[in-house]
Amino acid sequence: CAEQHGSKAVLSMSRLKCALRGFDLKALLFLLIGVPIIIFVIYVHGQKVTYFLRPIWEKPPKPFTVLPHYYHENASMANLCKLHGWKVREAPRRVFDAVLFSNELDILDIRWHELSPYVSEFVLLESNSTFTGLEKKLHFKENRQKFEFAESRLTYGMIGGRFVKGENPFVEESYQRVALDQLLKIAGITDDDLLIMSDVDEIPSGHTINLLRWCDDTPEILHLQLKNYLYSFQFMLDDKSWRASVHRYRAGKTRYAHYRQTDDLLADSGWHCSFCFRYINDFVFKMKAYSHVDRIRFSYFLNPKRIQHVICQGADLFDMLPEEYTFQEIIAKLGPIPSTYSAVHLPAYLLEKVDQYRYLLPGNCMRESG
């Protein structure tokens, strides 16, 4: 600007005008208003953007080799084994069902009754620590009398938590799974016994386990394809749950794990009912306790009224986009899960105890506050 004369106030205004003369007003407004808005949107929805763009930065895992699954209650075991390309045994293998337990008392009751006719030994380990290092009650120990039907076949263990602050939750989870390996040895598992590895809410169907214990030449490790349900058996997400597995035990080789261990997947082998709780408090507890605690991005996610609304809508507790590997699959799953009103081919004990477990059946989304 050219040299100017006048009072100090006039000179100050003139200098400001000179300084702003090179700026575009729209650009200035964008910097002052637009940039903060963009930062806020990224803060609130950044995780959604990341998940939506997942097909760009992450390749899908290798597809499973899906094995057809044949079953009818009136078919003989010899024919069922033959249909699968296996041979029937003279006597069934022993079956060990091993789980890490947190607080899923109702689901455990349904699971054990579903598997009870076929399981030789139930193996349960619980800790006074969550995977995220929170102190918790020994819920099974306090309610053990409810499971008297399994007492004669139960190996129970308790492991103290390490309570390491700031540690990755998967470290504590791995620590507890290693302890479960030791508990299995105490339970008396031996070579060629069948070992079920799955979380409590990943329930193999009884007829699936009966098939695998009676047939020879089955794969040494076999993942189970389970139907994925959320909150109850009203909201079926898909049939892509695969982490549950059955192993023909080998001493020194078999390790209890919850990741992919083979390419073989047996179709339609049970149910995975995630966040299937009676009480709102149990939803809050699991959200803070399990390994994906980082998904609680805002404190209001834990609001009981919000959780109840999300349950009845079949929406996502963490307000996340679907975890898929193609844009087509992501878009297809956007929004709440459609309701199903079929209660066919569910665990038998769930229907036998309908008055006790009605909240898990279609049309019963309201939860108790206790």
VODRENTI-915667 format. One line per 8 residues: number of its first residue (from 1); their letters; for each residue x, y, z of C-alpha. Coordinates in pm, whole numbers. Layout:
REM VODRENTI-915667
NUM> a> X Y Z | ... .
REM end
This chain:
REM VODRENTI-915667
1> caeqhgsk> 0 0 0 | 112 354 -58 | 235 564 231 | -60 691 433 | -103 976 683 | -352 1039 958 | -438 941 1315 | -326 613 1467 .
9> avlsmsrl> -680 468 1442 | -706 556 1076 | -361 414 1009 | -450 87 1189 | -766 41 981 | -578 120 664 | -312 -136 744 | -582 -400 814 .
17> kcalrgfd> -743 -326 478 | -407 -358 313 | -344 -691 483 | -683 -829 377 | -663 -696 24 | -479 -1010 -92 | -734 -1248 62 | -1039 -1390 -109 .
25> lkallfll> -1341 -1342 118 | -1484 -1686 32 | -1153 -1852 111 | -1141 -1670 443 | -1493 -1781 535 | -1403 -2138 440 | -1102 -2130 672 | -1299 -1981 961 .
33> igvpiiif> -1620 -2183 924 | -1575 -2469 679 | -1255 -2619 820 | -1387 -2647 1179 | -1705 -2812 1045 | -1502 -3062 844 | -1287 -3143 1150 | -1602 -3194 1360 .
41> viyvhgqk> -1762 -3422 1098 | -1443 -3631 1076 | -1434 -3656 1456 | -1795 -3775 1474 | -1812 -3991 1160 | -1449 -4070 1083 | -1490 -4434 1180 | -1783 -4469 940 .
49> vtyflrpi> -1578 -4320 658 | -1295 -4564 733 | -1529 -4864 734 | -1704 -4753 416 | -1369 -4725 237 | -1250 -5060 368 | -1281 -5231 25 | -1014 -4990 -99 .
57> wekppkpf> -751 -5050 168 | -815 -5411 277 | -852 -5725 70 | -1108 -5991 172 | -973 -6306 338 | -940 -6629 146 | -1283 -6791 102 | -1362 -7099 310 .
65> tvlphyyh> -1415 -7438 154 | -1777 -7490 259 | -1870 -7853 328 | -2237 -7945 266 | -2418 -8042 584 | -2682 -8316 570 | -2929 -8382 849 | -3275 -8516 917 .
73> enasmanl> -3397 -8650 1248 | -3521 -8969 1082 | -3199 -9042 889 | -2967 -9306 1034 | -2621 -9207 1151 | -2466 -9452 905 | -2639 -9276 615 | -2555 -8930 747 .
81> cklhgwkv> -2186 -9018 774 | -2197 -9167 424 | -2355 -8853 280 | -2061 -8652 413 | -1810 -8896 269 | -1720 -9035 611 | -1756 -9373 781 | -1962 -9445 1089 .
89> reaprrvf> -1773 -9548 1404 | -1847 -9841 1629 | -1862 -9605 1926 | -1874 -9223 1946 | -1577 -9009 2044 | -1575 -8826 2374 | -1667 -8457 2344 | -1523 -8170 2551 .
97> davlfsne> -1699 -7832 2540 | -1461 -7560 2663 | -1555 -7194 2715 | -1428 -6873 2870 | -1713 -6734 3078 | -1800 -6371 3148 | -2164 -6314 3247 | -2384 -6489 2987 .
105> ldildirw> -2580 -6709 3230 | -2894 -6750 3017 | -2707 -6825 2696 | -2483 -7073 2882 | -2793 -7251 3012 | -2935 -7280 2659 | -2598 -7389 2518 | -2534 -7662 2775 .
113> helspyvs> -2883 -7805 2743 | -2848 -7812 2364 | -2518 -8000 2388 | -2576 -8204 2705 | -2678 -8533 2537 | -2350 -8540 2343 | -2088 -8381 2571 | -1866 -8594 2795 .
121> efvllesn> -1715 -8302 2989 | -1801 -7935 3022 | -1494 -7719 3083 | -1546 -7362 3203 | -1290 -7097 3301 | -1379 -6759 3446 | -1175 -6469 3572 | -1229 -6181 3812 .
129> stftglek> -1109 -5954 3531 | -1258 -5856 3197 | -1040 -5850 2887 | -1020 -5471 2932 | -888 -5500 3289 | -1210 -5418 3475 | -1282 -5609 3793 | -1588 -5834 3769 .
137> klhfkenr> -1782 -6081 3979 | -1742 -6456 3941 | -2092 -6489 3797 | -2078 -6862 3729 | -1941 -6945 4074 | -2219 -6742 4235 | -2486 -6918 4024 | -2334 -7265 4000 .
145> qkfefaes> -2637 -7426 4164 | -2842 -7340 3853 | -2631 -7585 3653 | -2664 -7895 3870 | -2757 -8101 3564 | -2396 -8061 3442 | -2216 -8081 3777 | -2102 -8444 3742 .
153> rltygmig> -1939 -8359 3407 | -1799 -8016 3492 | -1438 -7907 3524 | -1442 -7552 3661 | -1147 -7316 3691 | -1089 -6960 3807 | -795 -6743 3706 | -701 -6413 3866 .
161> grfvkgen> -684 -6108 3643 | -360 -5926 3573 | -519 -5577 3577 | -256 -5411 3356 | -365 -5054 3280 | -353 -4940 2920 | -281 -5286 2783 | -433 -5412 2459 .
169> pfveesyq> -743 -5617 2561 | -640 -5899 2328 | -335 -5965 2548 | -554 -6048 2850 | -786 -6251 2626 | -491 -6456 2500 | -366 -6505 2856 | -701 -6652 2959 .
177> rvaldqll> -720 -6881 2656 | -377 -7024 2739 | -505 -7097 3091 | -799 -7281 2935 | -549 -7514 2763 | -420 -7615 3105 | -771 -7665 3241 | -847 -7902 2953 .
185> kiagitdd> -555 -8121 3059 | -693 -8128 3413 | -1029 -8231 3266 | -860 -8538 3117 | -880 -8472 2744 | -682 -8721 2534 | -589 -8773 2168 | -881 -8799 1923 .
193> dllimsdv> -1136 -8661 2169 | -1349 -8388 2011 | -1288 -8038 2146 | -1537 -7756 2084 | -1367 -7414 2075 | -1616 -7129 2075 | -1742 -6839 2280 | -2042 -6904 2503 .
201> deipsght> -2277 -6729 2260 | -2153 -6937 1963 | -2373 -7244 2005 | -2319 -7551 1784 | -2637 -7746 1719 | -2659 -8075 1905 | -2704 -8281 1589 | -2386 -8127 1442 .
209> inllrwcd> -2177 -8243 1739 | -2348 -8582 1736 | -2255 -8623 1368 | -1890 -8536 1429 | -1854 -8767 1727 | -2001 -9067 1540 | -1820 -9027 1207 | -1464 -9129 1117 .
217> dtpeilhl> -1236 -8956 866 | -1368 -8610 960 | -1122 -8319 922 | -894 -8275 1223 | -1002 -7912 1244 | -1339 -7792 1121 | -1488 -7445 1153 | -1864 -7421 1202 .
225> qlknylys> -2083 -7188 1000 | -2334 -7034 1242 | -2633 -6808 1182 | -2553 -6461 1315 | -2819 -6314 1545 | -2806 -5983 1730 | -2985 -5908 2063 | -3224 -6204 2019 .
233> fqfmlddk> -3341 -6457 1761 | -3554 -6184 1602 | -3264 -6012 1426 | -3071 -6246 1196 | -2783 -6055 1045 | -2637 -6324 816 | -2486 -6674 824 | -2122 -6565 822 .
241> swrasvhr> -2017 -6649 1177 | -1722 -6889 1146 | -1498 -6861 1455 | -1649 -7161 1634 | -1452 -7478 1560 | -1432 -7848 1645 | -1096 -8025 1679 | -983 -8381 1703 .
249> yragktry> -750 -8322 1994 | -374 -8379 1958 | -159 -8345 2272 | 117 -8090 2225 | -41 -7960 1905 | -395 -7846 1976 | -415 -7495 2125 | -733 -7320 2231 .
257> ahyrqtdd> -786 -7025 1999 | -1055 -6806 1847 | -910 -6729 1506 | -908 -6902 1168 | -725 -7236 1190 | -831 -7414 869 | -1007 -7351 538 | -1284 -7608 599 .
265> lladsgwh> -1625 -7477 710 | -1925 -7702 784 | -2244 -7533 663 | -2543 -7446 884 | -2405 -7578 1213 | -2570 -7369 1483 | -2634 -7018 1613 | -2434 -6715 1723 .
273> csfcfryi> -2647 -6489 1942 | -2439 -6178 2016 | -2540 -5931 2289 | -2835 -6155 2377 | -2898 -6032 2733 | -3201 -5997 2956 | -3084 -5684 3141 | -2977 -5346 3001 .
281> ndfvfkmk> -2695 -5339 3258 | -2546 -5648 3095 | -2531 -5467 2761 | -2343 -5179 2926 | -2108 -5421 3099 | -2018 -5610 2783 | -1970 -5292 2582 | -1708 -5183 2836 .
289> ayshvdri> -1563 -5528 2901 | -1493 -5700 2571 | -1192 -5662 2345 | -1349 -5401 2113 | -1398 -5140 2387 | -1249 -4879 2151 | -1583 -4879 1969 | -1737 -4674 2253 .
297> rfsyflnp> -1649 -4340 2092 | -1897 -4134 2295 | -2027 -4177 2651 | -2391 -4145 2542 | -2355 -4484 2366 | -2396 -4633 2717 | -2721 -4451 2791 | -2983 -4717 2890 .
305> kriqhvic> -3267 -4548 2698 | -3054 -4531 2385 | -2955 -4898 2422 | -3320 -5002 2458 | -3414 -4805 2147 | -3126 -4958 1948 | -3230 -5312 2051 | -3588 -5270 1935 .
313> qgadlfdm> -3473 -5113 1609 | -3220 -5385 1534 | -2959 -5111 1490 | -2591 -5108 1586 | -2496 -5035 1948 | -2176 -4863 1837 | -2330 -4678 1541 | -2090 -4853 1302 .
321> lpeeytfq> -2116 -4941 937 | -2114 -5312 839 | -1772 -5479 852 | -1761 -5603 494 | -1505 -5615 214 | -1709 -5500 -89 | -1915 -5186 -144 | -2206 -5405 -257 .
329> eiiaklgp> -2214 -5592 76 | -2174 -5273 279 | -2461 -5099 101 | -2682 -5409 125 | -2644 -5413 504 | -2688 -5042 572 | -2955 -4960 827 | -3128 -5175 1089 .
337> ipstysav> -3146 -5553 1061 | -3485 -5669 926 | -3691 -5867 1175 | -3759 -6235 1131 | -4066 -6393 1286 | -3955 -6751 1241 | -3865 -6945 1554 | -3812 -7269 1361 .
345> hlpaylle> -3487 -7465 1403 | -3377 -7282 1717 | -3225 -7449 2026 | -3487 -7683 2171 | -3437 -7573 2532 | -3515 -7213 2434 | -3863 -7321 2323 | -3913 -7564 2612 .
353> kvdqyryl> -3848 -7282 2861 | -4041 -7018 2670 | -4168 -6841 2984 | -3813 -6804 3110 | -3650 -6703 2781 | -3932 -6530 2595 | -3719 -6214 2561 | -3495 -6402 2315 .
361> lpgncmre> -3781 -6490 2079 | -3917 -6274 1795 | -4151 -5994 1902 | -4000 -5940 2249 | -3744 -5661 2229 | -3805 -5490 2565 | -3535 -5554 2827 | -3533 -5532 3205 .
369> sg> -3341 -5255 3379 | -3193 -5463 3662 .
REM end
